C-alpha cells in the first residue's frame, strides 16, 4: 500500500507544477481577458500588418507605448478608410436607385430623380443623346432596334436623341413608370406587339371578391392602358408609330429626311413585317442617286411594302407609284431575269 501512495505522491508532484502553471495561466488570462479583447478589436489592422494579433498582445509594455504613440496616425488611416467606404456606399446607393424593382409602385418623385440621373450637366432639363444612350444601356434597351423609337413615340419627343423634362413627366406619368425595369418591360412589350406583330400579352384576371382583410388590387408593373389600345388594332398602332418617326427625324425647316436616315429607319421599322424592304434599301444604296425622302415617298414606301407581293406579281406599272419605286421594280425584275443589277 505505501509504495502505491508513494507513486501517487510522485505522480502528484509531477503533475503539480503543470497544474499550477495552468491555473496561473488561466488566472492571468481571466485577469487580462477584457483588455485582450479590446486590444484585438482596436488594433486589428495594425496587428495584421505586423504579422498577427498574438505578437501585439504579448508585446512588452515599451512596445505598447510605441504603438500608442502611433495611434493618431492609425486613427487618421481609419478615418480615410471610413471616408472611402462612405463614398463607395453612396455610389452603390446611387446605382441601386437606377434599378428599382419593377414591382414597386409608381412614384413621381422617383421618376424625377431618375430623369436627373441622365440629364445633361449643362442643360438639367434635357436628356441629350449621350444621356439617352446611357439610359438605354442602364435599362438594357437595345440601341440598334426600334425600342428607342418606341420610347420617343410614347413620350411624345420632338427631337431625335433628346427627352425634355416635360416629355419625361408626360410619358412616365401616363405609363406610371418610375424605374428602369418597368420602362424596359413597357418598351419590350410594345416592341413585340407593334414592331414584331406578336400576340398581345394576356390581361391579368380581375377578382371581385377577396379574403377578409385582403386587397383586391393586383399590382401591375406599369399602366398598360396604351398597350391594350394598341393591342385592339396593332396595324393602326404601327401606322401611327411609322408616321411619328418621319416627323421626329425631319429637320424643323426641311420637308425631307436624308436618304441615309430614311433607309436606316425603314430597316428598323419595316424589316420584320415586310422583308421586301431589305431589297429596297439595297437598291437605294447601290443606286445612290436618291438624296432624300419627303412625306409622300415615306408613306408610299410603306404602302408598297404592305400591299405589293414579294414577287411583284400584283404590281401595276401604270399605278401611281413614285419614280423611285418604279425604278426599284425594274431593278428587281432585271436581277430576276439575269439582265444585270444596273437600273
C-alpha positions in Angstrom: 0.0 0.0 0.0 2.7 2.6 0.9 4.5 2.1 -2.4 1.3 2.8 -4.1 0.9 6.0 -2.1 4.4 7.0 -2.9 3.8 6.5 -6.6 0.7 8.5 -6.2 2.6 11.3 -4.4 5.3 11.1 -7.1 2.6 11.4 -9.7 1.1 14.3 -7.8 4.5 16.0 -7.6 5.0 15.7 -11.3 1.5 16.9 -12.1 1.7 19.7 -9.6 3.8 22.2 -11.4 1.9 21.7 -14.6 -1.4 22.2 -12.8 -0.2 25.3 -11.0 1.2 26.7 -14.2 -2.1 26.0 -16.0 -4.1 27.7 -13.2 -1.7 30.6 -13.2 -2.1 31.0 -16.9 -5.8 30.7 -16.5 -5.9 33.3 -13.8 -3.7 35.6 -15.9 -5.9 35.2 -19.0 -9.0 35.8 -16.9 -7.5 38.8 -15.3 -6.5 40.3 -18.7 -9.3 38.9 -20.7 -11.2 42.2 -21.1 -8.1 44.2 -22.2 -7.1 41.4 -24.6 -10.4 41.6 -26.4 -10.2 45.4 -26.6 -6.7 45.3 -28.0 -7.6 42.8 -30.6 -10.6 44.8 -31.7 -8.9 48.2 -31.9 -5.5 47.2 -33.2 -6.7 44.5 -35.6 -5.4 46.2 -38.7 -2.0 47.1 -37.3 -1.7 43.6 -35.8 -2.4 42.1 -39.1 0.2 44.3 -40.7 2.8 43.3 -38.1 2.2 39.6 -38.6 -0.6 38.7 -36.1 -2.7 39.5 -33.1 -0.7 37.4 -30.6 2.6 39.4 -31.2 0.8 42.6 -30.4 -0.9 41.1 -27.3 2.3 39.6 -25.9 4.5 42.6 -26.7 6.4 44.3 -23.9 5.0 47.5 -22.4 7.6 49.6 -24.1 6.4 48.4 -27.5 2.8 49.1 -26.4 3.8 52.6 -25.6 5.4 53.0 -29.1 2.2 51.6 -30.7 0.1 54.1 -28.6 2.2 56.9 -30.0 1.2 55.9 -33.4 -2.5 55.9 -32.5 -3.2 59.3 -34.1 -1.8 58.1 -37.4 -3.8 54.9 -37.2 -6.9 57.0 -36.4 -6.3 59.1 -39.5 -5.8 56.0 -41.5 -9.1 54.6 -40.2 -10.8 57.9 -40.9 -9.5 57.8 -44.5 -10.7 54.3 -45.0 -14.1 55.2 -43.5 -14.4 58.1 -45.9 -13.6 55.8 -48.8 -16.2 53.4 -47.6 -18.8 56.1 -47.3 -18.1 57.2 -50.9 -18.4 53.6 -52.1 -21.7 53.3 -50.2 -23.0 56.5 -51.9 -22.0 55.1 -55.3 -23.8 51.9 -54.6 -26.9 53.7 -53.3 -27.0 55.9 -56.5 -26.5 52.9 -58.7 -29.3 51.0 -57.0 -31.6 53.9 -57.4 -31.5 53.3 -61.1 -32.6 49.7 -60.8 -35.7 49.9 -58.6 -37.6 46.6 -58.8 -40.4 46.8 -61.3 -42.9 45.6 -58.6 -42.6 48.9 -56.7 -45.4 51.4 -57.0 -45.1 54.4 -59.3 -43.6 57.5 -57.6 -43.5 60.9 -59.4 -40.6 61.9 -57.1 -38.6 58.8 -58.0 -39.4 59.3 -61.7 -38.0 62.9 -61.5 -34.9 61.6 -59.7 -34.4 59.1 -62.4 -34.6 61.8 -65.0 -31.9 63.8 -63.2 -29.6 60.9 -63.2 -29.4 61.1 -67.0 -30.0 64.8 -67.7 -27.2 66.8 -69.2 -24.9 68.6 -66.8 -25.1 71.9 -68.7 -28.8 71.5 -69.5 -30.5 69.9 -66.5 -34.0 70.0 -68.1 -32.9 67.8 -71.1 -31.6 64.3 -71.5 -29.3 64.7 -74.6 -28.0 62.0 -77.0 -25.3 60.9 -74.6 -27.8 60.7 -71.7 -30.3 58.7 -73.8 -27.6 56.2 -74.7 -26.7 55.8 -71.0 -30.4 55.5 -70.2 -30.9 52.7 -72.7 -27.7 51.0 -71.7 -28.6 51.1 -68.0 -32.1 49.8 -68.7 -31.0 47.1 -71.1 -32.8 48.7 -74.1 -31.1 47.7 -77.4 -29.8 50.8 -79.2 -29.9 49.1 -82.6 -33.6 48.2 -82.6 -36.9 50.0 -82.6 -37.3 50.4 -78.9 -35.6 53.8 -78.7 -38.1 54.9 -81.3 -41.0 53.4 -79.3 -39.7 55.3 -76.3 -39.7 58.6 -78.2 -43.2 57.7 -79.5 -44.7 57.0 -76.1 -43.1 60.1 -74.6 -44.1 62.4 -77.5 -40.5 63.5 -78.1 -40.0 66.3 -80.7 -36.3 65.7 -81.5 -34.2 62.6 -82.2 -32.0 61.6 -79.2 -33.5 64.1 -76.8 -36.0 63.9 -74.0 -37.1 67.1 -72.3 -38.2 67.1 -68.7 -41.8 67.9 -69.8 -41.8 64.9 -72.2 -40.4 62.7 -69.5 -43.1 63.7 -67.0 -45.8 63.3 -69.6 -44.5 59.8 -70.7 -43.7 58.3 -67.3 -46.9 59.7 -65.7 -49.1 58.2 -68.5 -47.3 54.8 -68.2 -47.0 55.1 -64.4 -43.3 54.3 -64.6 -40.5 55.4 -62.2 -38.0 52.6 -62.6 -35.7 51.3 -65.3 -37.0 47.7 -65.2 -40.6 48.9 -65.6 -39.5 51.2 -68.5 -37.7 48.3 -70.2 -40.6 46.0 -69.8 -43.1 48.5 -71.3 -40.9 49.1 -74.3 -40.2 45.4 -74.9 -43.9 44.6 -74.8 -44.8 47.4 -77.2 -41.9 46.4 -79.5 -43.2 42.8 -79.5 -46.7 43.9 -80.3 -46.3 46.8 -82.8 -42.9 46.0 -84.5 -42.8 42.2 -84.4 -46.5 41.7 -84.7 -46.6 39.2 -81.9 -49.7 38.3 -79.9 -50.6 40.6 -77.0 -49.9 39.5 -73.5 -52.9 38.2 -71.6 -54.7 40.5 -69.3 -54.5 39.5 -65.7 -57.7 38.1 -64.2 -59.8 40.5 -62.2 -61.3 39.4 -59.0 -64.3 40.9 -57.3 -64.0 39.0 -54.1 -61.1 38.9 -51.7 -60.4 37.2 -48.5 -61.2 39.1 -45.3 -58.5 41.7 -44.7 -57.1 41.2 -48.2 -56.6 43.7 -51.1 -58.5 43.1 -54.3 -56.0 45.3 -56.3 -53.4 43.3 -58.3 -50.2 45.3 -58.8 -49.0 45.7 -62.3 -45.5 46.9 -63.3 -46.9 49.8 -65.3 -50.1 51.2 -66.7 -50.9 49.1 -69.8 -53.8 51.2 -71.0 -51.9 52.4 -74.0 -50.7 48.8 -74.6 -54.3 47.5 -74.6 -55.3 50.3 -77.0 -52.5 49.2 -79.4 -53.5 45.6 -79.0 -57.0 46.2 -80.2 -55.5 47.2 -83.6 -51.8 46.7 -83.8 -51.7 47.7 -87.5 -53.2 51.1 -86.7 -50.7 51.4 -83.9 -47.9 50.6 -86.3 -49.2 53.2 -88.8 -49.1 55.8 -86.0 -45.5 54.9 -85.0 -44.3 54.9 -88.6 -45.7 58.4 -89.3 -44.4 59.7 -86.0 -40.9 58.6 -86.9 -40.9 60.7 -90.1 -41.9 63.8 -88.1 -39.4 63.0 -85.4 -36.5 62.6 -87.8 -37.3 65.5 -90.2 -35.3 68.7 -89.5 -37.6 71.5 -88.4 -37.1 73.7 -91.5 -37.0 70.9 -94.0 -39.6 68.8 -95.9 -37.4 65.8 -96.3 -35.2 63.4 -94.3 -31.9 62.4 -95.9 -31.9 59.0 -97.6 -29.3 57.5 -95.2 -31.7 58.3 -92.3 -34.7 57.0 -94.2 -33.1 53.7 -95.1 -32.0 53.2 -91.5 -35.5 53.8 -90.2 -37.0 51.6 -92.9 -34.7 48.8 -91.9 -35.6 49.1 -88.3 -39.4 49.6 -88.7 -40.3 47.5 -91.7 -38.0 44.5 -92.0 -39.8 42.3 -89.6 -43.3 42.8 -91.1 -42.2 43.4 -94.7 -38.9 41.7 -95.7 -39.0 43.3 -99.2 -37.7 46.5 -97.6 -34.3 44.9 -97.4 -34.2 44.7 -101.2 -35.4 48.3 -101.5 -32.7 49.6 -99.2 -30.1 47.5 -101.1 -31.3 49.1 -104.4 -31.1 52.6 -102.9 -27.6 52.0 -101.6 -26.4 50.6 -105.0 -28.1 53.4 -107.0 -27.0 56.4 -104.9 -29.0 58.9 -106.9 -31.8 59.5 -104.4 -30.8 62.0 -101.8 -33.9 62.2 -99.6 -37.4 61.1 -98.8 -40.3 63.5 -98.5 -43.6 62.7 -96.7 -45.1 61.3 -99.9 -42.2 58.9 -100.6 -42.1 57.9 -96.9 -45.8 57.0 -97.0 -45.7 55.3 -100.4 -42.8 53.0 -99.4 -44.8 51.7 -96.5 -47.9 51.3 -98.7 -45.8 49.5 -101.3 -44.4 47.1 -98.7 -47.8 46.5 -97.2 -49.7 45.8 -100.5 -47.2 44.5 -103.1 -46.3 40.8 -103.1 -42.6 40.0 -102.7 -42.5 38.5 -106.3 -44.2 41.7 -107.6 -46.9 39.8 -109.4 -49.6 42.3 -108.3 -47.5 45.4 -109.2 -49.1 47.6 -111.9 -46.8 49.6 -114.0 -49.4 52.2 -114.6 -50.0 52.7 -110.9 -49.4 56.0 -109.1 -46.1 54.9 -107.5 -43.2 57.3 -107.1 -40.5 57.0 -109.7 -38.1 55.6 -107.1 -40.3 52.6 -106.6 -40.8 52.1 -110.4 -37.0 52.1 -110.7 -36.8 49.5 -107.9 -39.2 47.2 -109.6 -37.2 47.4 -112.9 -34.1 46.7 -110.9 -35.5 43.7 -109.1 -37.1 42.3 -112.3 -33.9 42.8 -114.1 -32.0 40.8 -111.5 -34.6 38.1 -111.6 -34.3 37.8 -115.4 -30.5 37.9 -115.3 -30.2 41.2 -117.1 -27.8 42.7 -114.5 -28.1 44.9 -111.5 -28.0 48.3 -113.1 -31.3 50.1 -113.1 
